[in-house]
Amino acid sequence: MLYIDELLGNQAAPPPHPFWKFAFWVSGSAPGLRINRIFKTVLCTEPGRIARTLLEALEGEPILVPSHGAPLRRAEDVSRVRALLQSIAS
């Protein structure tokens, strides 16, 4: 099991508060399995380093637990997470 922190989310819907709903819509951070661009851009000083660290930890068939949203258990979800992290790891 791997906790993913704030960098990725798997939200079924945007946050309910109008400000955050708008912010997540503008940034493309939710709904669905996505990079939390608000965190990546505003709150994170080294997103590439975090992405590389998570990629190193993604061995085997882990259950992924994002900070926001439902856990990810399917192999295709883990593959999607790898692709999202690789897009910012360099």
C-alpha positions as CSV (number, residue, x, y, z in Angstrom):
1,M,0.0,0.0,0.0
2,L,1.4,3.4,-0.9
3,Y,0.0,6.8,0.2
4,I,0.3,9.3,-2.7
5,D,0.0,12.6,-0.8
6,E,-1.3,15.8,-2.4
7,L,0.3,15.4,-5.8
8,L,-2.4,13.1,-7.2
9,G,-6.1,13.0,-6.6
10,N,-8.8,10.6,-7.6
11,Q,-11.9,12.7,-6.8
12,A,-15.3,11.7,-8.1
13,A,-16.3,15.3,-8.1
14,P,-14.7,18.7,-7.5
15,P,-14.7,20.1,-4.0
16,P,-18.1,21.5,-2.9
17,H,-16.9,24.9,-1.9
18,P,-17.4,27.3,-4.8
19,F,-13.9,28.8,-4.6
20,W,-12.2,25.4,-4.6
21,K,-14.6,24.0,-7.1
22,F,-13.6,26.9,-9.5
23,A,-9.9,26.5,-8.7
24,F,-10.0,22.8,-9.4
25,W,-12.0,23.3,-12.6
26,V,-9.6,26.0,-13.9
27,S,-6.5,24.0,-13.1
28,G,-7.9,20.7,-14.4
29,S,-7.2,19.0,-11.1
30,A,-10.5,17.2,-10.7
31,P,-12.7,15.2,-11.2
32,G,-11.0,11.9,-11.9
33,L,-7.5,10.6,-11.5
34,R,-5.3,13.6,-12.1
35,I,-2.3,15.6,-11.0
36,N,-3.3,18.1,-8.3
37,R,-2.1,21.2,-10.3
38,I,-3.0,23.6,-7.5
39,F,-0.6,21.7,-5.1
40,K,2.0,21.2,-7.8
41,T,2.1,24.9,-8.8
42,V,1.4,26.7,-5.6
43,L,2.3,24.6,-2.6
44,C,5.0,22.2,-3.8
45,T,8.6,23.3,-4.2
46,E,9.9,20.1,-5.9
47,P,7.1,18.3,-7.8
48,G,9.6,16.4,-10.0
49,R,11.5,15.0,-6.9
50,I,8.2,13.9,-5.3
51,A,7.1,12.2,-8.6
52,R,10.5,10.4,-8.9
53,T,10.3,9.2,-5.3
54,L,6.7,7.9,-5.8
55,L,7.8,6.2,-9.1
56,E,10.6,4.4,-7.2
57,A,8.0,3.1,-4.7
58,L,5.6,1.9,-7.3
59,E,6.9,-1.7,-7.6
60,G,4.7,-4.8,-7.9
61,E,1.0,-4.3,-7.7
62,P,0.4,-1.8,-4.9
63,I,-2.8,-0.4,-3.6
64,L,-2.5,3.4,-4.1
65,V,-4.2,5.7,-1.6
66,P,-4.4,9.3,-2.8
67,S,-5.0,12.1,-0.3
68,H,-8.2,13.0,-2.1
69,G,-10.5,10.3,-3.5
70,A,-10.9,6.6,-3.5
71,P,-8.0,4.1,-3.3
72,L,-6.7,2.6,-6.6
73,R,-6.4,-1.1,-6.9
74,R,-6.7,-2.0,-10.6
75,A,-3.5,-2.5,-12.6
76,E,-4.7,0.0,-15.2
77,D,-5.0,2.7,-12.5
78,V,-1.5,2.0,-11.4
79,S,-0.3,2.3,-15.0
80,R,-2.1,5.6,-15.3
81,V,-0.5,6.9,-12.1
82,R,2.9,5.9,-13.4
83,A,2.2,7.9,-16.6
84,L,1.0,10.9,-14.7
85,L,4.1,10.9,-12.5
86,Q,6.5,10.3,-15.4
87,S,5.0,13.5,-17.0
88,I,6.4,15.6,-14.2
89,A,9.4,13.5,-13.0
90,S,11.9,15.0,-15.4
